[in-house]
Structure formats: structure tokens, C-alpha cells
């Protein structure tokens, strides 16, 4: 079975504000900032990384930790410190909120990588998630059964296909 998402990855769905609040409550137990603030800061960091990827599609995994001021928090994520200095960046001064749906630029590995780099101590010691991969799986698990997922276009179409209401390409 081939599933083609509306976004870069299934993990991208967690960046919908409602789903992020659910994941924040379940996975992060509400302990890392408040959901709205964390979503906004994470969105800005994801947008910065996406701008690098536009001109550098084979970008190696960023060193998220190097992009963090004082090693903690996402407020002033420096994408230039996190990626190869030679990576071209698409010039665009718009903020993530101007982009519309941040899920269009949210790569799953970046979501968990940024969160883990910025809050590793809390995530490991308080939430007992030992790696960014464990965090990524936890975020996916938190949203997969959320009723909001059933409303997403991809899942409406998949449910329709699975029930035999449509055939061929979905």
C-alpha cells in the first residue's frame, strides 16, 4: 500500500494547532511551556529549516542543538548554526503564521529533533522518552487516535476507499 500524505510526512499532522494541543497534553504532559507558545516557537524553527531545504534538498540531518542559544528553548533558533554554513537559504521574511498551514513545511524528524534538542532534560528525566525517535513515535501515537484526524482530507479519502466507496487512486 502506498500512502501519499498532504504534507511532507504523517508526523506533520501533529503541527495542526488542535492536534498539537493533544500531543502536548499526552506526550509532553503539559510540562514544556504552554501549547500555544511552544507551537508558535516550533513553527518558526520549522519554517527556517524548510527555507534551507528549498535550495538544499539533500540536506544532512541538522545539528539542532547547535542552533539553540544557550542550548535550551526554541525562541531564537539559529538555522545557520544548525546546518552546513554553505547551505543556500530562500530569502523570505514572512513569519510561520503568514505561511498558513505550517504542516506544509514541517518534517517529522525536524519536529521531534527540535523538541528533543531544546528540552532533552525534561523529556528524558520527567517524561521518560530516551531519544528523539521515541518522542517522534509518541507524538504520532498521540494523534493517530485523535478524533480530529478523522476530519483530515487524507483520512476521509482513505476511509472512503477502504469502505469501497471509491476505487482507483485516492
SVG drawing of the C-alpha trace seen along z (x, -y; Angstrom):
<svg xmlns="http://www.w3.org/2000/svg" viewBox="-19 -40 49 42">
<polyline fill="none" stroke="black" stroke-width="0.4" points="0.0,0.0 1.3,-3.4 0.0,-6.4 0.8,-9.9 0.2,-12.5 -0.9,-16.0 2.3,-17.1 6.0,-16.1 5.2,-13.2 2.5,-11.7 4.2,-13.3 3.5,-16.7 -0.1,-16.4 0.9,-17.0 1.5,-20.6 -2.2,-21.3 -2.9,-23.5 -5.7,-21.2 -3.6,-18.1 -0.6,-19.8 -2.5,-20.6 -3.5,-17.0 0.1,-15.8 1.3,-18.5 -1.1,-17.2 -0.4,-13.5 3.2,-13.3 4.7,-16.3 2.2,-16.2 1.8,-19.9 5.2,-20.4 7.0,-22.3 5.7,-25.8 2.1,-26.2 0.9,-24.5 0.3,-27.7 3.7,-29.3 5.5,-26.1 3.6,-25.6 4.5,-29.1 8.2,-28.8 8.4,-25.3 6.6,-26.6 9.2,-29.4 12.1,-27.0 10.5,-24.6 10.0,-27.4 13.6,-28.3 14.7,-24.8 12.3,-24.5 13.8,-27.6 17.2,-25.9 15.8,-22.7 14.3,-24.6 17.8,-25.2 19.4,-22.3 17.1,-19.2 19.8,-16.7 20.5,-18.5 22.0,-16.2 20.3,-15.9 20.7,-19.3 22.5,-19.6 19.5,-21.0 21.4,-21.5 24.0,-23.8 21.2,-26.1 19.9,-26.7 21.0,-29.7 22.4,-28.5 21.4,-25.0 17.8,-25.4 14.5,-26.7 13.4,-27.4 12.8,-31.1 15.9,-32.1 16.7,-29.0 19.7,-29.8 19.3,-27.7 22.7,-28.8 24.4,-27.2 22.4,-24.0 23.2,-23.3 26.2,-23.4 27.2,-27.1 27.2,-26.7 23.6,-25.7 21.6,-28.2 18.6,-29.8 15.5,-31.0 15.1,-34.7 11.7,-35.3 11.0,-37.4 7.5,-36.2 6.6,-34.5 5.2,-31.0 1.8,-32.4 1.9,-34.2 2.5,-30.8 -0.9,-29.5 -0.7,-25.8 2.7,-25.1 2.2,-21.4 3.3,-22.0 6.8,-22.6 7.0,-20.5 9.2,-17.5 8.7,-14.8 12.3,-14.4 12.6,-18.1 9.6,-18.3 11.0,-15.7 14.6,-16.7 14.0,-20.3 11.8,-19.5 14.3,-16.9 17.3,-19.2 15.7,-22.1 14.1,-20.1 16.1,-16.9 16.4,-17.1 12.7,-17.4 11.8,-14.9 14.3,-12.2 14.0,-12.8 10.4,-13.7 8.6,-12.2 10.9,-9.1 11.4,-9.3 15.0,-8.4 15.5,-9.6 14.1,-11.8 12.9,-8.7 10.9,-7.7 9.5,-11.2 8.5,-11.1 6.7,-7.7 5.0,-9.1 3.8,-12.2 2.5,-10.0 0.7,-7.7 -0.9,-10.7 -2.5,-12.0 -3.4,-8.8 -6.5,-8.1 -7.5,-11.7 -11.0,-12.4 -9.6,-15.4 -7.6,-13.1 -10.8,-11.6 -11.7,-15.0 -8.4,-15.4 -8.8,-15.1 -6.3,-12.2 -8.1,-10.1 -11.6,-10.9 -10.4,-9.7 -8.7,-6.6 -11.9,-5.7 -13.9,-6.1 -11.5,-3.9 -11.4,-1.3 -15.2,-1.1 -15.3,-0.6 -17.0,-4.0 -14.3,-4.9 -11.9,-2.9 -8.5,-3.6 -6.3,-6.4 -7.3,-8.1"/>
</svg>
